[in-house]
Amino acid sequence: DFFSRASQVMKGFNVTMPHKFAAYKLCPVLDGLSAVCGSVNTVVFERIGSRPVATGHNTDGPGLLTALRERAGYQPAGTSVLILGAGGAAAGCAAALARAGARRVAIVNRTVERAMELVENMEQMFDEVKWQCVDPWNTPEFQAAVNQAELVINCMPEEGAEQFVPMVCGATGDRKVLCDLS
């Protein structure tokens, strides 16, 4: 109902959590990244004849890559990444990182089943990347994933991510880049 009404008075709109997966399903036209990751964070209405058509875009992943390059001089090709979260932003970031050549991407989510679902979806699209679902409640497994990661990205809201701060900040290993999308 919102899409129908919005198409009459708006050129488009931004989509936030938890609606990015639902917006994906409502857009008959998708940009390349949205089609791959199954998440839409920007909807643009384009007229085809007299009928408005919703085109879904995902700017989470490209925005992440731009910020990493411009702010940290970081290129993800060949690197190991840990993503906190398994929602729409995490999906967009995971797909963009895979396209940019990340060699390993681990997904951590408070609900392990959601992380596993994202990993399985990404494995189907990017089989050259080593995907891993990490159980955050298995402390040794989670700590090992944090220590292996060169880039840690938080895609969780603050209240969900704060419980993981001690392990992320206590990580060992090579230089770490931390990025917070919340």
Stockholm file with secondary structure:
# STOCKHOLM 1.0

chainA/1-182         DFFSRASQVMKGFNVTMPHKFAAYKLCPVLDGLSAVCGSVNTVVFERIGSRPVATGHNTDGPGLLTALRERAGYQPAGTSVLILGAGGAAAGCAAALARAGARRVAIVNRTVERAMELVENMEQMFDEVKWQCVDPWNTPEFQAAVNQAELVINCMPEEGAEQFVPMVCGATGDRKVLCDLS
#=GR chainA/1-182 SS CHHHHHHHHCSEEECCTTSHHHHHHHCSEECHHHHHHCCCSEEEEEEETTEEEEEEECCHHHHHHHHHHHHHCCCCTTCEEEEECCSHHHHHHHHHHHHTTCSEEEEECSSHHHHHHHHHHHHHHCTTSEEEEECTTSHHHHHHHHHHCSEEEECSCHHHHGGGHHHHHTCCSSCCEEEECC
#=GC SS_cons         CHHHHHHHHCSEEECCTTSHHHHHHHCSEECHHHHHHCCCSEEEEEEETTEEEEEEECCHHHHHHHHHHHHHCCCCTTCEEEEECCSHHHHHHHHHHHHTTCSEEEEECSSHHHHHHHHHHHHHHCTTSEEEEECTTSHHHHHHHHHHCSEEEECSCHHHHGGGHHHHHTCCSSCCEEEECC
//
